[in-house]
Amino acid sequence: MEFKGEWQQILRCKWSVVVLAELGNGTSRPSQILHRHPDLKPKVLWQRLKKLERFNLVQRFPFDGYPRRTDYRLTEEGAKLAQWAKSLLQSGLTLDELTTVLRCRYMVAILKLLAQQPRRPKALKARLKIADKLLFERLAKLEKLGLIWREIVPTRPIQVRYHLTERALALMPLLTDELCEAGFKPQITG
């Protein structure tokens, strides 16, 4: 259940999402991004900008003179992705929570399955071929993050079903192929 396409790996990095969102807000200089996000190290910012440039999501505009400066602007494809990145950051998840979810293939798979329909743990286990302990750890973590909720059905025996929350819906374009279906297909250069 890995992401298709190398460009989607960009979105699994918390700082790439932040850089895209900042550029989408009109920020064009790296120093401005560093000022707004003190935890972001300059080396990491430059690596992310180069990667985004390689995927044709941003364009680099160096200026001569003193002091030297470089502006970055989103391409048409980058602007589409920046809109999604901004809404993702407004979803209420912290950057660390976001990367925790996106890097765990089981959490991604659980969210995809729950997007189709509410499911019982037994059905999730059968589809994912996962150990009980691991499944319940991932379900507990997703529930703690507020991405899923548990419904207890008062039958004999008691049944438990898991559902997606509204918060999880902000993640779904990344987890599914909605971005590709919406016409987002950046080209990789060099």
N, C-alpha and C positions, 0 to 999 in steps of 0.2 A: 504494500500500500504506500509506496514512496511517491513523491511528487513527480509528475511528468514534466520534462523540460528543464534544462539547466537554469533558465532565468528565474524559475520559481525558487531556487535556492537562495536568491537574493532576499526574498521575503521572509526567509527563516532567520535572518539576522536582524536583531533588534535595532542596530544602528543604521542599517540600510533603510528600514521603515521610517526611522526618525529623519534621516537625511531627505528622503523623498517627500515626507510631509512638510518639512521646513522649506524645501525648494518650492513646493506647491503653495505655501503661504506667502511666497514672494521673496523669501530670503535668497540672496544670490552669492554672498561671500562666505567662504569657509570660516572666517573669524567670527561672523555673526552666529553661525551654528554652534561653534565652540563656546561662545559666550552664553548662549541659551541652555546648553547641556554641558555643565562642568565635568560630568563623569566621562564624557566622550574624549578620548585621547586624540591628539593631532594625527598620530600615525594611523590610527584606526579610521579616522575621518578621511584621510587621503586615500587609503586603500579602498574604502567604500565608494568614494567619488570616482576613482579610476575604474572600479568594477561597473558602476552605473554608466560611466561613459563608454566602456567596452560593449555594453548591452544596448547602446544608443538610447538610453533613458535620459541622459543629461548631455548638454553640450558645454564645452569649456571655452571661455573667452579670455585669453591673457591680454593684459594691457601693458604697454611699454611705459617707461617713465619711472620716476622715483616718488614715492615708494612703489615698487612693483606690486601688482595685484592681479587676481584672477577671479572672474565671475563665472558662475555656473547657472545654466538655465535648463529647464525641462524641455525635452522634445515633445512632440505630440503624443507619442506612446507613453512617455514618462508622466505627462500630465494626467493621462487616464489612470495610471497606477497610483499617482500621488493623491488623487481624490479618494481612492480606496484606502490608502495608508492613513490619511487624515481621519477617516471615519473609524478605522481600526483603533487608532490611538484614543479616540473619543469613546470607545466602547466600555471603558472603565477598567480594562486589564492593564496592569503595569507592564513595562517592557520585559521584565524577568518572567512574569507569568506567561506572557505571550510567547516568548521563546521556549519556555518549558513545554507548552502545549504543542507548538509547531515542530519541535525536535523529537518528540516521542511518537513513533509510528503507531503505537497502540491507541494513544489518545486521539490522534487524527482519525484512525479507523473507527473508533467508537463514535466520534462526532459525525462522521459520514454515515454510519449505519443508523444513528438516531435521527439524522435529517430525513431519512426515508420514512421512518415510522417509529413510534415508541417501541422499545424492546425490553424483554425480560433478560436478566443476567445469563440465564441458561442459553437463550438464543444468541446473545453476544459471544458467549464462550464457544458455541458451536461454529459460528461464522469466522471467528478470529483464530481458533485453535490456540488458545492461551490458557495458562494455568489459573486456577481459581484465585490464588493469592495475588497474582499479578493483575488480574482483571479487577478485583475488588480494590486494590491499591489505586489503580488508574481511575476507577469510578469515584472513589472517595476524593481524589485530588480534583477531578473535574467538578464534582459537587461542591467542594470547598471554594473553588474559583468562581462558582456561580454560573457555570456553563451548562449544567444539567440539573434536573431535579428528579426526586424519587417519588413515585406514586405507590402507595400501599393499597391494594385492592382487598377489601374485606370479604374474602371468599374462604372456603375451606379446601385445601390449605391456603394460607395467605399468599397472595402473589405480589411481586414487586415489579414495577415497570419504570424504566428511565425515559425521560423526555428532555429535549433541548430547551434551553431558556432563550429569551429574547437576546440576551448578551451573546450567546453562541452564534446567532445568525450573522453577526458582523464578521465572523471568521469564515463563514461558509464559502464566499467567493474564492478564497485562497485554497480551501480544501477540495473544492470541486473544480471543474473546468469552466466555471462561469466567466472568468477573466478572458479565457481564450474565445469563448462563445460571443463575448461582447466585442470582439475584434482586437483584443490586445495580443499582438504577436511581434515583440521586438526582435530585431536582427542583431546577431552578434558580429562584432568586427574584430579584426586583428587577433 
